[in-house]
Amino acid sequence: MKGTPIWLCTTGVLCSIQAVAAASAPQRDEGTKGHSRILPAEQTVLRVACSEDGLKFHDTGEVFVPRAAAPDLIRLPNGDLLALFDYAAGRTRRGDTVMAVSRSSDEGENWSALQRIRLLGPNARPVRGRYGDLVQTQPDHLCLFFSMRPKETTTQPQSAARRETIIRSAVTRDGVQYHLVPSPGVRLPGASTLHPTVMSLAGSVHLYAASLAGGHNEEPQNSPEVTYHAVSRDGRRFVTLAPAKTPDVQFVGSILELKDGCRAYVTSRHGVLSLFSKDGRKWKVEEGVRMAHAWDPAVTRLKDGSFLMLYCAALESKHETSSADTRDSS
């Protein structure tokens, strides 16, 4: 595996990483209900969809959680399903969210009360993050990759600090309490919004970081949006890979390992699309739209072989009810 080490560089700056895709920014389509932008959590609802083959999904009519975004679905070591998402209920300041989880022990039929995660840094101090994505790196624990704002300093103008986010990682055994991994993290100067997507394939962890130039709920920028790609054997120290082309999509979603490769469920101006790859480097778009009027999907496979999807859609009503009990149990 060749490449430049990037994870534990002294500055924490992701310098040398290569773009996987120069995907065009999503375009406004006034003739459809589809969205040209990824809306923030307070304007988003998580909905539920199912599929027998992973390609033809149908909405179940259920609202999983209103005022939530950036979902992820993973199976815990004990066999339970864990849903992770950004949650904005009860918050008034725009973009102010917490990461929360809900658990299911019956393959998604019923879900536990929403619970805020405990993300702990040095000296057990709380850390705030968003856009979490989980991957199993060891038999008995999971690794969470998430985006966070760097601390502002007296030598760094406030406007400059707001333009940067860092991807950090934390480990957990129970899906609720997470401990920050000591590292400078992945930093992309000038990237205001970073969405990490991770997967485990053939014993390696692949990290994709989608840099959305316009951020949430903003007009697309003139420059193309790109997805960065790195790989690791242990989930901590990453190296770059050769660039690979992808179609006109945002690599914001989730990836499932299949028998003969992997499938990525990603965001596009047409809705949720899927890509297939044998090695995680070269991706080919699969025919059709997995879910229209949707973005940022999280997909997992159930024990019976079917597929469960949580996806983001526009929040139509502040009074939409959810299938997950949204009482804060923390």
Backbone bond lengths (Angstrom), bond angles and torsions (degrees), N, CA, C in turn:
res aa  C-N    CA-C-N  psi(-1)  N-CA   C-N-CA  omega(-1)  CA-C   N-CA-C  phi
1 M - - - 1.474 - - 1.527 108.76 -
2 K 1.321 116.59 111.52 1.447 120.92 -176.64 1.512 110.55 -101.11
3 G 1.335 115.26 153.08 1.454 119.14 177.28 1.502 110.72 154.39
4 T 1.320 115.40 175.18 1.457 121.50 -179.97 1.512 110.36 -95.35
5 P 1.346 119.32 124.00 1.465 119.57 177.44 1.521 110.37 -58.84
6 I 1.354 116.44 133.58 1.465 118.40 -176.55 1.516 112.87 -127.60
7 W 1.337 118.58 -18.80 1.464 119.06 -169.22 1.516 112.67 -75.17
8 L 1.301 117.68 -43.35 1.448 120.39 -174.38 1.521 112.10 -107.71
9 C 1.340 117.36 32.97 1.456 119.00 175.65 1.526 108.79 -69.53
10 T 1.315 117.57 154.04 1.462 120.76 -169.91 1.517 112.65 -65.16
11 T 1.312 117.62 -31.14 1.462 119.62 -178.42 1.513 112.21 -89.49
12 G 1.319 117.20 -16.46 1.460 120.01 -176.41 1.510 112.72 75.60
13 V 1.338 118.80 12.17 1.464 121.86 -177.86 1.517 109.41 -92.52
14 L 1.324 116.59 131.09 1.447 121.52 178.67 1.521 108.10 -82.65
15 C 1.344 115.32 79.48 1.443 121.47 -178.17 1.521 108.22 -95.95
16 S 1.098 141.97 144.92 1.460 139.01 176.70 1.523 113.46 87.41
17 I 1.335 119.75 -9.69 1.461 117.47 -178.98 1.519 108.82 -72.01
18 Q 1.338 116.56 144.64 1.457 121.23 -174.04 1.517 110.36 -103.90
19 A 1.332 115.85 150.89 1.455 120.24 -179.27 1.518 110.16 -76.05
20 V 1.321 116.14 131.82 1.450 120.63 172.51 1.517 109.35 -75.33
21 A 1.344 116.05 -39.24 1.458 119.36 -176.93 1.497 110.50 -143.99
22 A 1.320 115.85 146.85 1.449 121.04 169.08 1.519 106.12 -108.50
23 A 1.305 115.64 63.97 1.465 121.54 -175.05 1.514 110.02 -72.88
24 S 1.319 116.38 136.47 1.456 120.42 -178.88 1.508 110.92 -66.19
25 A 1.333 116.79 147.09 1.458 121.27 176.22 1.517 108.98 -63.41
26 P 1.328 118.26 146.15 1.464 120.69 -178.82 1.519 110.95 -63.34
27 Q 1.309 115.97 140.08 1.454 121.22 -177.03 1.519 110.77 -100.30
28 R 1.319 116.01 149.18 1.459 121.21 178.50 1.519 109.72 -69.77
29 D 1.321 117.05 133.28 1.451 122.48 178.38 1.519 107.73 -124.72
30 E 1.332 116.68 95.10 1.460 120.74 -174.54 1.520 111.63 -71.62
31 G 1.352 118.20 -15.87 1.448 119.87 -175.39 1.518 114.44 -87.00
32 T 1.318 118.62 -3.22 1.448 120.88 -179.87 1.510 109.91 -130.63
33 K 1.305 115.25 173.01 1.455 120.59 177.75 1.524 111.28 -84.22
34 G 1.341 116.81 -5.62 1.454 120.79 -177.45 1.518 111.29 -61.99
35 H 1.319 116.68 159.45 1.449 121.81 -175.25 1.516 110.61 -106.30
36 S 1.339 116.48 137.76 1.453 121.15 176.64 1.511 110.66 -88.53
37 R 1.344 116.93 -6.05 1.457 120.58 -177.50 1.518 110.49 -136.80
38 I 1.323 116.12 155.37 1.457 121.23 173.32 1.515 107.03 -87.57
39 L 1.316 116.73 115.67 1.457 120.99 -174.12 1.525 111.19 -78.65
40 P 1.329 118.01 152.98 1.469 120.89 177.77 1.520 110.96 -70.48
41 A 1.331 116.21 166.94 1.461 121.69 -172.18 1.525 112.72 -58.51
42 E 1.338 117.68 -38.36 1.461 118.82 -176.22 1.527 112.75 -68.13
43 Q 1.338 117.62 -12.18 1.465 121.81 177.65 1.534 111.97 -110.24
44 T 1.327 116.37 12.29 1.465 121.20 -170.87 1.518 111.18 -125.19
45 V 1.329 115.52 148.73 1.458 122.14 173.71 1.525 107.94 -125.06
46 L 1.331 116.85 141.93 1.457 121.44 173.63 1.519 108.50 -91.39
47 R 1.331 115.84 124.60 1.446 122.23 179.29 1.529 109.65 -114.00
48 V 1.336 115.75 168.54 1.465 122.08 -173.87 1.524 109.40 -116.34
49 A 1.338 115.89 136.78 1.463 121.94 175.15 1.516 108.76 -137.78
50 C 1.338 116.01 154.62 1.463 121.95 -179.18 1.525 109.71 -130.73
51 S 1.341 114.89 159.28 1.462 120.61 179.18 1.511 109.46 -154.42
52 E 1.332 115.89 146.49 1.460 120.48 175.30 1.520 111.72 -85.82
53 D 1.339 116.77 -31.58 1.461 120.00 -173.89 1.526 114.11 -117.22
54 G 1.342 118.19 -0.69 1.450 120.92 -178.90 1.508 114.38 82.56
55 L 1.336 116.83 2.92 1.462 121.38 -178.72 1.524 112.79 -120.57
56 K 1.316 116.79 -42.44 1.457 121.41 178.94 1.532 108.72 -101.55
57 F 1.333 115.82 102.23 1.464 121.25 -179.10 1.522 110.32 -101.82
58 H 1.323 116.18 147.41 1.465 120.83 173.00 1.520 108.84 -129.59
59 D 1.305 115.83 138.69 1.456 121.68 177.97 1.522 109.52 -70.20
60 T 1.328 117.04 134.61 1.461 121.13 -178.33 1.529 113.03 -84.18
61 G 1.328 116.62 -8.42 1.461 120.44 -175.64 1.508 113.83 87.93
62 E 1.326 117.66 -2.28 1.463 122.02 -177.97 1.527 111.16 -89.82
63 V 1.320 115.19 141.11 1.459 121.99 167.90 1.518 106.92 -97.90
64 F 1.323 117.10 118.17 1.458 119.76 -178.23 1.521 110.74 -75.54
65 V 1.322 117.18 -56.63 1.468 122.23 175.08 1.526 108.75 -149.13
66 P 1.338 118.67 126.92 1.469 120.21 172.49 1.526 110.62 -80.85
67 R 1.322 116.06 158.14 1.465 123.20 -179.98 1.531 111.05 55.83
68 A 1.327 114.88 48.36 1.462 121.62 -179.69 1.516 108.92 -143.82
69 A 1.329 116.48 157.79 1.457 121.50 -176.96 1.520 109.13 -155.96
70 A 1.345 116.11 -178.86 1.466 124.11 175.91 1.528 112.20 50.46
71 P 1.340 119.01 57.19 1.466 120.21 -176.82 1.527 112.44 -78.53
72 D 1.313 114.95 158.31 1.460 122.22 169.50 1.519 107.71 -144.90
73 L 1.319 116.91 148.02 1.461 123.12 178.41 1.520 108.63 -128.59
74 I 1.330 116.69 132.51 1.453 120.50 178.94 1.527 109.10 -150.85
75 R 1.331 115.42 155.23 1.456 120.23 177.27 1.519 108.88 -95.35
76 L 1.325 116.20 128.33 1.457 121.54 179.13 1.530 110.20 -75.00
77 P 1.325 117.32 161.03 1.467 119.95 178.74 1.521 114.07 -55.02
78 N 1.351 117.96 -28.20 1.470 119.86 -179.74 1.529 112.89 -85.06
79 G 1.334 117.37 1.08 1.456 121.26 177.81 1.509 115.22 99.93
80 D 1.332 118.62 -14.53 1.473 121.30 177.68 1.526 110.34 -69.21
81 L 1.337 115.89 155.43 1.457 121.71 171.74 1.522 108.99 -91.37
82 L 1.319 116.70 140.43 1.452 122.12 177.08 1.515 108.94 -123.10
83 A 1.330 116.00 125.48 1.457 122.40 174.09 1.525 108.33 -104.12
84 L 1.317 116.20 127.77 1.467 123.31 178.37 1.515 108.11 -117.44
85 F 1.343 117.97 140.95 1.463 120.16 -178.55 1.525 109.77 -162.44
86 D 1.330 115.11 162.56 1.462 121.86 170.95 1.521 108.18 -85.09
87 Y 1.341 116.73 137.29 1.460 121.46 -172.23 1.522 109.23 -128.35
88 A 1.339 115.95 130.06 1.465 121.02 -174.94 1.510 113.45 -116.97
89 A 1.308 120.28 1.60 1.466 121.54 -177.48 1.517 110.89 -62.31
90 G 1.336 115.80 137.09 1.452 120.89 178.67 1.510 113.63 82.42
91 R 1.330 117.12 -2.63 1.458 120.94 179.76 1.519 108.60 -104.43
92 T 1.304 117.04 140.83 1.463 120.89 -177.64 1.516 112.51 -106.35
93 R 1.326 117.89 -28.82 1.458 119.56 -178.28 1.519 110.10 -76.28
94 R 1.311 116.51 131.70 1.450 121.49 -175.72 1.527 111.00 -59.56
95 G 1.331 115.37 132.76 1.448 120.84 176.93 1.514 115.05 79.82
96 D 1.332 118.00 2.04 1.465 121.49 -178.36 1.518 108.75 -89.52
97 T 1.322 117.30 107.46 1.454 121.54 -175.82 1.529 110.29 -131.45
98 V 1.328 114.93 166.95 1.462 122.03 171.01 1.522 106.96 -124.67
99 M 1.333 116.66 154.28 1.457 120.17 173.23 1.525 108.63 -86.68
100 A 1.318 115.61 133.95 1.457 121.20 -177.14 1.520 109.79 -136.85
101 V 1.340 115.62 163.98 1.461 120.94 -179.22 1.524 110.21 -135.40
102 S 1.323 114.20 159.06 1.457 122.92 170.20 1.520 106.59 -141.42
103 R 1.332 116.31 146.82 1.467 121.06 -172.33 1.528 110.05 -121.47
104 S 1.330 115.44 145.98 1.467 121.30 175.43 1.515 109.69 -130.41
105 S 1.335 116.31 131.98 1.465 121.57 178.12 1.523 111.75 -106.40
106 D 1.357 116.93 5.59 1.459 119.80 -178.85 1.531 111.69 -130.58
107 E 1.338 115.49 41.72 1.469 122.22 174.76 1.531 112.99 60.46
108 G 1.331 115.78 39.02 1.450 120.57 172.78 1.505 116.04 86.68
109 E 1.309 117.74 5.53 1.466 119.98 178.12 1.527 110.68 -72.62
110 N 1.314 116.91 -39.82 1.460 122.54 179.10 1.527 108.66 -135.51
111 W 1.336 114.96 148.75 1.459 120.81 -176.62 1.525 110.01 -129.08
112 S 1.325 115.36 147.56 1.459 121.06 -179.70 1.520 110.99 -74.11
113 A 1.323 115.73 169.46 1.458 120.60 175.08 1.524 110.27 -60.71
114 L 1.307 115.04 144.58 1.458 120.32 176.72 1.527 110.21 -56.95
115 Q 1.316 116.78 138.69 1.459 122.32 178.96 1.518 109.88 -137.00
116 R 1.321 116.94 126.56 1.456 120.15 176.71 1.521 109.67 -69.15
117 I 1.325 116.17 138.68 1.453 118.76 178.17 1.523 109.70 -77.80
118 R 1.339 116.14 157.90 1.462 122.41 174.00 1.518 107.64 -108.76
119 L 1.314 115.22 106.69 1.460 122.27 -178.69 1.526 107.78 -104.33
120 L 1.333 116.26 110.40 1.457 121.88 -170.52 1.520 111.23 -112.53
121 G 1.338 115.48 133.44 1.446 122.20 176.44 1.520 111.22 -101.95
122 P 1.343 117.51 -155.53 1.469 120.63 178.41 1.521 111.55 -58.16
123 N 1.338 116.14 142.12 1.463 122.47 -179.38 1.526 112.29 59.43
124 A 1.338 115.60 27.45 1.475 122.29 177.43 1.522 112.61 60.45
125 R 1.322 117.02 26.79 1.467 120.01 177.65 1.517 109.82 -80.70
126 P 1.338 118.56 137.28 1.468 121.37 -179.43 1.528 111.58 -63.68
127 V 1.315 114.84 142.99 1.459 122.95 177.29 1.519 107.78 -122.05
128 R 1.316 117.34 141.71 1.459 120.93 179.01 1.517 109.90 -106.07
129 G 1.319 115.97 141.01 1.449 120.72 179.57 1.513 110.95 -152.28
130 R 1.304 116.33 176.61 1.464 121.67 177.87 1.529 108.73 -155.78
131 Y 1.329 116.15 171.95 1.460 124.16 179.46 1.525 111.33 57.05
132 G 1.323 117.72 47.91 1.454 121.22 -176.70 1.521 113.01 -73.58
133 D 1.331 115.80 145.10 1.459 122.34 176.24 1.522 107.74 -140.26
134 L 1.330 116.83 130.70 1.454 122.77 -172.52 1.524 111.92 -106.14
135 V 1.332 115.43 147.61 1.456 121.29 174.72 1.526 107.74 -147.17
136 Q 1.331 116.91 144.99 1.456 120.06 177.78 1.523 109.00 -89.61
137 T 1.322 115.89 117.38 1.462 121.26 -179.23 1.516 112.69 -106.98
138 Q 1.329 117.38 -20.50 1.463 123.36 177.71 1.526 108.10 -135.60
139 P 1.330 117.87 156.33 1.471 119.61 -177.38 1.522 113.79 -58.51
140 D 1.345 117.77 -29.20 1.460 119.56 -172.77 1.523 114.18 -112.21
141 H 1.326 119.00 6.61 1.459 118.64 176.52 1.526 112.10 -153.18
142 L 1.327 114.92 164.46 1.463 123.21 179.44 1.516 109.59 -113.30
143 C 1.323 115.15 157.69 1.461 121.31 175.46 1.528 108.65 -117.07
144 L 1.317 116.19 128.40 1.457 123.59 179.28 1.520 109.42 -102.20
145 F 1.322 116.87 125.09 1.460 122.30 171.34 1.524 107.35 -106.02
146 F 1.323 117.18 134.00 1.455 120.67 -174.93 1.526 109.83 -149.85
147 S 1.320 114.58 166.09 1.460 122.06 -179.44 1.519 109.18 -103.70
148 M 1.339 116.80 139.55 1.459 120.51 177.75 1.521 109.60 -145.46
149 R 1.328 115.95 157.46 1.454 122.04 175.95 1.519 109.93 -84.68
150 P 1.338 118.72 135.75 1.466 119.55 175.13 1.516 110.03 -70.49
151 K 1.331 115.62 153.13 1.455 119.33 178.25 1.523 110.48 -68.03
152 E 1.315 115.51 138.72 1.451 119.84 177.13 1.525 109.98 -77.63
153 T 1.319 115.72 145.38 1.455 121.56 178.56 1.519 109.53 -121.72
154 T 1.306 115.78 167.46 1.465 119.51 -179.74 1.510 112.02 -67.70
155 T 1.332 117.18 -21.13 1.461 119.94 -179.39 1.516 112.21 -93.37
156 Q 1.328 117.53 -4.88 1.453 121.24 -178.46 1.525 109.89 -113.74
157 P 1.332 117.81 119.69 1.467 119.81 179.28 1.521 111.18 -58.37
158 Q 1.310 115.77 146.73 1.456 120.43 -177.17 1.522 111.25 -59.57
159 S 1.327 117.21 -39.29 1.454 119.93 -178.98 1.518 111.51 -63.46
160 A 1.339 117.13 -35.71 1.462 120.85 178.71 1.516 111.08 -68.17
161 A 1.325 117.43 -39.25 1.465 121.06 179.29 1.517 111.16 -63.34
162 R 1.326 116.90 -37.34 1.453 119.85 -178.81 1.519 111.71 -69.29
163 R 1.330 117.32 -20.74 1.451 119.68 -177.28 1.526 112.39 -82.75
164 E 1.304 118.33 -5.70 1.449 120.70 -176.25 1.528 111.99 -118.46
165 T 1.316 114.91 144.42 1.458 120.90 167.68 1.523 107.69 -131.70
166 I 1.326 116.03 158.70 1.447 122.62 -179.62 1.519 108.58 -124.05
167 I 1.321 116.95 140.89 1.458 120.97 172.03 1.521 107.88 -93.99
168 R 1.334 116.32 120.52 1.458 122.65 177.19 1.527 108.98 -117.53
169 S 1.317 116.56 172.08 1.453 120.61 178.63 1.519 110.24 -134.29
170 A 1.324 115.41 155.37 1.462 122.98 178.94 1.518 108.09 -147.24
171 V 1.330 116.44 155.02 1.468 120.46 -178.19 1.526 109.96 -114.26
172 T 1.329 115.26 152.78 1.459 121.54 -179.63 1.521 109.94 -147.86
173 R 1.332 115.40 152.11 1.455 121.59 172.87 1.526 111.50 -107.54
174 D 1.335 116.70 -29.51 1.462 120.05 -174.77 1.525 114.18 -111.47
175 G 1.352 117.98 -3.74 1.452 121.07 179.60 1.512 114.21 82.58
176 V 1.337 117.78 -1.60 1.463 121.64 -178.57 1.527 111.26 -115.09
177 Q 1.323 117.30 -46.35 1.460 120.72 179.58 1.530 109.66 -103.79
178 Y 1.344 114.47 127.08 1.463 121.88 -175.60 1.526 109.41 -123.70
179 H 1.334 115.57 142.10 1.456 121.61 178.57 1.521 109.36 -117.29
180 L 1.319 115.56 126.51 1.456 122.17 -176.38 1.524 110.71 -62.00
181 V 1.328 116.31 136.15 1.459 121.90 175.59 1.522 108.61 -81.32
182 P 1.348 118.85 127.69 1.473 120.15 -179.94 1.532 111.10 -66.24
183 S 1.301 117.10 111.03 1.466 123.19 177.12 1.518 107.34 -172.61
184 P 1.336 118.10 158.38 1.463 119.78 178.63 1.519 113.00 -73.56
185 G 1.326 117.49 -14.31 1.448 120.55 -179.88 1.517 112.29 82.13
186 V 1.330 114.66 176.00 1.463 122.31 178.53 1.515 108.17 -98.48
187 R 1.330 116.47 121.00 1.462 121.74 -176.59 1.526 109.53 -120.15
188 L 1.318 115.78 129.82 1.456 120.91 175.28 1.524 107.96 -117.76
189 P 1.332 118.88 99.83 1.460 121.08 -177.58 1.530 111.48 -56.60
190 G 1.321 115.36 134.12 1.457 120.83 178.54 1.509 114.65 86.58
191 A 1.333 118.57 -8.36 1.461 121.09 179.66 1.522 109.15 -87.00
192 S 1.323 116.56 111.25 1.461 120.36 -175.39 1.517 112.23 -80.66
193 T 1.341 118.16 -24.50 1.451 121.44 -177.86 1.523 108.87 -138.91
194 L 1.324 116.87 117.67 1.464 122.12 178.89 1.519 109.77 -119.82
195 H 1.316 116.61 124.41 1.459 122.70 176.20 1.520 108.89 -109.46
196 P 1.334 119.09 108.52 1.464 119.32 175.24 1.522 111.71 -81.16
197 T 1.314 115.69 141.75 1.460 123.09 171.11 1.517 107.00 -131.61
198 V 1.324 117.43 128.25 1.463 120.64 -175.27 1.520 110.27 -127.07
199 M 1.332 114.74 154.98 1.462 120.43 174.14 1.515 108.69 -152.53
200 S 1.329 115.38 157.92 1.454 122.51 173.32 1.517 107.93 -107.95
201 L 1.331 116.21 125.89 1.456 121.21 -177.73 1.527 108.58 -143.00
202 A 1.315 116.44 121.78 1.462 122.98 176.58 1.527 112.05 53.83
203 G 1.325 116.26 41.19 1.450 120.76 176.17 1.518 115.48 82.48
204 S 1.326 118.39 3.79 1.464 121.88 178.77 1.523 110.27 -120.36
205 V 1.330 115.96 153.26 1.458 122.21 176.07 1.531 107.94 -101.87
206 H 1.323 116.15 123.39 1.459 121.78 177.23 1.529 108.48 -102.15
207 L 1.318 116.26 129.12 1.457 122.92 178.48 1.514 109.02 -114.05
208 Y 1.337 116.42 123.28 1.457 123.28 174.46 1.526 107.26 -114.46
209 A 1.317 117.31 132.34 1.461 121.18 179.31 1.517 108.31 -123.03
210 A 1.326 115.97 110.44 1.457 121.06 179.59 1.513 109.41 -86.69
211 S 1.311 116.96 121.18 1.454 122.46 178.86 1.520 108.68 -99.54
212 L 1.334 115.76 110.44 1.458 120.79 -179.64 1.516 108.90 -93.50
213 A 1.321 116.76 105.91 1.462 121.37 -172.10 1.513 112.48 -59.86
214 G 1.353 116.83 -35.59 1.454 118.93 -176.18 1.515 114.32 -89.24
215 G 1.352 117.14 -10.52 1.450 119.57 -176.85 1.517 110.96 72.21
216 H 1.314 117.34 -173.32 1.457 122.08 -179.60 1.519 111.18 -75.35
217 N 1.322 114.64 139.57 1.454 122.04 170.65 1.518 112.63 57.21
218 E 1.334 116.05 35.59 1.454 120.95 177.24 1.519 108.93 -126.30
219 E 1.334 116.30 161.65 1.446 120.22 178.41 1.526 109.74 -67.58
220 P 1.348 117.86 145.33 1.453 120.18 176.82 1.526 111.15 -59.72
221 Q 1.323 116.46 147.73 1.447 122.00 179.63 1.527 110.08 -89.08
222 N 1.334 115.98 166.05 1.450 120.53 179.30 1.528 111.81 -70.96
223 S 1.326 116.81 -34.60 1.455 119.84 -179.04 1.520 109.91 -74.91
224 P 1.348 118.43 145.58 1.465 120.32 -179.33 1.513 111.18 -67.99
225 E 1.326 115.55 150.93 1.446 120.55 175.36 1.523 108.34 -86.98
226 V 1.318 116.86 144.66 1.452 120.29 -173.66 1.519 110.51 -127.22
227 T 1.313 114.92 158.15 1.455 122.02 174.54 1.517 107.70 -120.62
228 Y 1.329 115.87 129.01 1.451 121.16 179.38 1.525 109.78 -99.68
229 H 1.324 116.14 151.15 1.453 120.95 -171.19 1.524 109.77 -138.04
230 A 1.330 116.14 132.52 1.463 122.08 175.58 1.516 108.39 -145.55
231 V 1.322 116.94 161.93 1.456 121.16 -175.98 1.523 109.63 -135.92
232 S 1.337 115.59 151.23 1.458 121.13 -177.00 1.523 110.15 -144.11
233 R 1.330 116.19 149.31 1.464 121.04 174.65 1.526 111.93 -86.44
234 D 1.338 116.36 -25.69 1.462 119.85 -174.85 1.523 114.00 -120.88
235 G 1.336 117.95 -1.28 1.458 121.17 -179.33 1.512 113.71 82.04
236 R 1.338 118.30 6.21 1.461 121.54 -178.33 1.529 112.76 -122.07
237 R 1.311 116.58 -47.84 1.453 120.38 -179.00 1.529 108.17 -106.09
238 F 1.326 116.31 119.16 1.457 122.19 -173.80 1.523 111.41 -111.81
239 V 1.335 115.48 153.54 1.463 122.10 171.95 1.521 108.26 -129.15
240 T 1.319 115.83 155.09 1.453 120.43 179.59 1.519 111.17 -76.36
241 L 1.325 114.94 158.62 1.448 121.90 174.19 1.521 109.21 -118.60
242 A 1.315 115.73 166.06 1.459 119.72 175.93 1.523 109.23 -63.15
243 P 1.333 117.65 144.88 1.466 120.09 -178.20 1.517 111.69 -66.25
244 A 1.330 115.82 149.38 1.461 121.75 175.96 1.515 108.56 -133.58
245 K 1.303 116.06 148.38 1.461 121.43 -176.92 1.524 110.25 -85.75
246 T 1.313 116.76 142.85 1.460 121.30 170.04 1.520 107.98 -132.15
247 P 1.336 118.93 163.43 1.461 121.20 -179.58 1.524 111.44 -74.49
248 D 1.316 115.18 -169.77 1.463 122.72 -174.63 1.531 110.55 -74.69
249 V 1.340 116.14 79.04 1.458 121.51 -178.20 1.517 109.45 -141.42
250 Q 1.326 115.17 165.84 1.455 122.26 167.60 1.523 106.56 -104.13
251 F 1.313 117.10 128.14 1.455 120.56 -177.72 1.525 108.75 -79.73
252 V 1.339 114.97 63.46 1.459 123.14 178.47 1.524 106.70 -121.24
253 G 1.323 116.86 111.21 1.455 120.50 -176.99 1.506 110.97 166.23
254 S 1.330 117.11 -130.12 1.454 120.72 -179.19 1.519 109.65 -150.72
255 I 1.338 115.59 164.05 1.458 121.85 -177.02 1.525 108.77 -131.08
256 L 1.342 115.37 135.98 1.460 121.55 176.94 1.515 109.75 -116.08
257 E 1.323 116.08 138.55 1.463 120.65 173.98 1.524 108.77 -81.87
258 L 1.330 116.27 130.62 1.455 122.96 177.10 1.527 109.58 -112.45
259 K 1.312 117.11 176.18 1.459 120.45 -178.21 1.519 112.08 -62.29
260 D 1.330 116.79 -38.58 1.461 120.81 -174.85 1.522 113.29 -109.62
261 G 1.323 118.20 14.10 1.458 120.76 -179.66 1.513 110.82 159.10
262 C 1.329 116.29 -135.16 1.466 120.72 179.87 1.519 109.62 -150.98
263 R 1.320 114.95 155.39 1.461 121.72 178.68 1.519 108.76 -123.96
264 A 1.322 115.95 130.35 1.460 122.22 176.55 1.525 109.06 -105.09
265 Y 1.324 116.16 129.66 1.459 122.49 172.94 1.521 106.36 -100.06
266 V 1.330 117.25 116.74 1.459 121.55 -167.90 1.524 111.16 -129.65
267 T 1.329 114.48 170.88 1.457 123.33 -176.08 1.518 110.56 -96.70
268 S 1.327 116.65 135.17 1.462 121.50 175.45 1.516 109.26 -143.99
269 R 1.313 117.39 171.49 1.463 120.29 178.72 1.523 111.80 -68.46
270 H 1.339 117.29 -14.22 1.465 121.41 178.69 1.524 112.02 -92.17
271 G 1.322 117.83 -8.75 1.453 122.66 -174.43 1.520 109.36 121.92
272 V 1.330 116.22 -153.02 1.461 120.35 179.92 1.528 109.05 -83.79
273 L 1.320 116.46 124.05 1.454 123.30 173.90 1.522 108.57 -111.37
274 S 1.333 115.98 170.16 1.459 119.95 174.84 1.519 109.98 -129.15
275 L 1.336 115.12 146.28 1.454 123.18 177.75 1.519 108.08 -121.77
276 F 1.326 116.32 151.22 1.465 120.04 177.22 1.519 109.52 -121.06
277 S 1.331 115.33 142.51 1.452 120.81 177.47 1.521 109.49 -146.05
278 K 1.310 116.51 144.94 1.459 120.71 175.55 1.519 111.80 -87.77
279 D 1.344 116.66 -25.21 1.459 119.70 -173.69 1.522 114.43 -130.20
280 G 1.339 118.75 2.03 1.458 121.54 -178.66 1.517 113.65 80.75
281 R 1.324 118.32 3.25 1.463 121.70 -178.82 1.525 112.07 -110.05
282 K 1.320 116.16 -50.84 1.464 121.23 -179.74 1.526 108.48 -101.98
283 W 1.334 114.94 123.41 1.457 120.44 -174.83 1.524 110.51 -116.14
284 K 1.319 115.72 143.61 1.459 122.01 177.64 1.520 108.66 -127.43
285 V 1.325 115.77 131.19 1.457 119.51 -178.86 1.519 110.01 -71.26
286 E 1.336 116.65 137.35 1.456 121.88 176.67 1.527 108.95 -91.57
287 E 1.296 115.99 148.06 1.461 121.41 -174.16 1.525 111.19 -65.83
288 G 1.325 116.14 140.40 1.450 121.58 174.49 1.512 113.99 93.70
289 V 1.331 114.67 167.86 1.456 122.63 178.21 1.524 108.13 -106.17
290 R 1.338 116.93 127.21 1.461 120.21 -177.86 1.526 111.31 -72.18
291 M 1.349 116.77 -40.37 1.463 120.96 178.79 1.521 108.51 -155.03
292 A 1.332 116.85 118.15 1.461 121.54 -179.24 1.531 110.25 -78.76
293 H 1.334 115.79 159.61 1.465 122.63 177.59 1.531 110.91 55.21
294 A 1.308 117.51 38.91 1.459 122.38 -174.34 1.515 110.19 -143.08
295 W 1.338 115.71 160.11 1.456 120.81 175.94 1.531 109.55 -153.16
296 D 1.318 115.02 166.29 1.474 123.98 175.83 1.526 112.26 48.02
297 P 1.341 118.23 66.89 1.463 120.37 -178.87 1.521 112.27 -83.41
298 A 1.321 115.69 154.21 1.464 123.52 169.85 1.525 106.34 -124.45
299 V 1.328 116.82 125.83 1.463 120.94 -174.05 1.521 109.44 -129.62
300 T 1.327 116.13 138.53 1.461 121.43 173.14 1.514 108.74 -137.94
301 R 1.324 115.17 160.42 1.458 120.01 178.81 1.520 109.29 -100.90
302 L 1.333 115.61 135.43 1.452 120.97 -179.48 1.524 110.67 -89.01
303 K 1.311 116.16 168.98 1.465 120.96 -174.85 1.520 112.37 -64.97
304 D 1.346 117.95 -25.64 1.465 120.22 179.00 1.522 112.70 -84.86
305 G 1.345 117.01 3.96 1.459 121.00 178.74 1.510 114.75 94.02
306 S 1.324 118.57 -10.83 1.462 121.56 178.47 1.526 109.97 -79.95
307 F 1.336 116.19 176.57 1.454 122.17 -174.74 1.527 110.60 -122.78
308 L 1.315 115.87 140.59 1.461 123.34 177.44 1.517 108.77 -117.25
309 M 1.324 116.68 131.98 1.468 121.96 -179.39 1.522 110.59 -125.02
310 L 1.331 116.27 133.59 1.454 122.48 161.91 1.519 106.52 -105.31
311 Y 1.326 116.97 133.46 1.459 118.56 -178.99 1.525 110.21 -140.04
312 C 1.308 115.10 158.91 1.461 121.95 -179.04 1.525 110.66 -92.01
313 A 1.323 115.10 137.41 1.462 122.21 174.20 1.522 107.69 -141.72
314 A 1.317 115.97 167.22 1.460 120.17 -179.01 1.523 110.05 -67.88
315 L 1.320 116.88 136.56 1.454 122.33 177.33 1.525 108.20 -75.04
316 E 1.330 116.20 111.18 1.462 120.82 -176.03 1.522 111.96 -81.91
317 S 1.339 116.31 -30.81 1.461 120.13 -176.67 1.515 109.56 -145.36
318 K 1.317 117.17 139.89 1.454 121.66 176.73 1.525 111.93 -68.56
319 H 1.332 116.49 -12.44 1.470 119.88 -175.67 1.531 112.08 -104.01
320 E 1.341 117.65 12.25 1.458 119.46 177.34 1.527 109.75 -61.88
321 T 1.332 115.81 134.74 1.460 120.44 179.82 1.523 109.53 -94.05
322 S 1.327 115.74 163.75 1.461 119.72 -174.32 1.518 111.26 -122.26
323 S 1.357 114.81 155.91 1.457 121.02 175.37 1.516 110.01 -79.70
324 A 1.337 116.89 -28.25 1.471 120.40 173.41 1.511 107.83 -86.80
325 D 1.333 117.75 135.58 1.456 121.98 177.90 1.525 108.12 -67.76
326 T 1.350 118.03 114.30 1.461 120.66 -174.02 1.517 113.31 -91.45
327 R 1.314 118.01 16.90 1.467 118.61 170.37 1.513 108.52 -64.88
328 D 1.322 116.37 137.38 1.457 121.27 179.34 1.531 108.24 -79.36
329 S 1.329 116.53 108.36 1.464 120.33 -175.75 1.523 112.31 -92.08
330 S 1.338 117.61 3.11 1.466 119.33 -178.38 1.515 110.18 -77.18
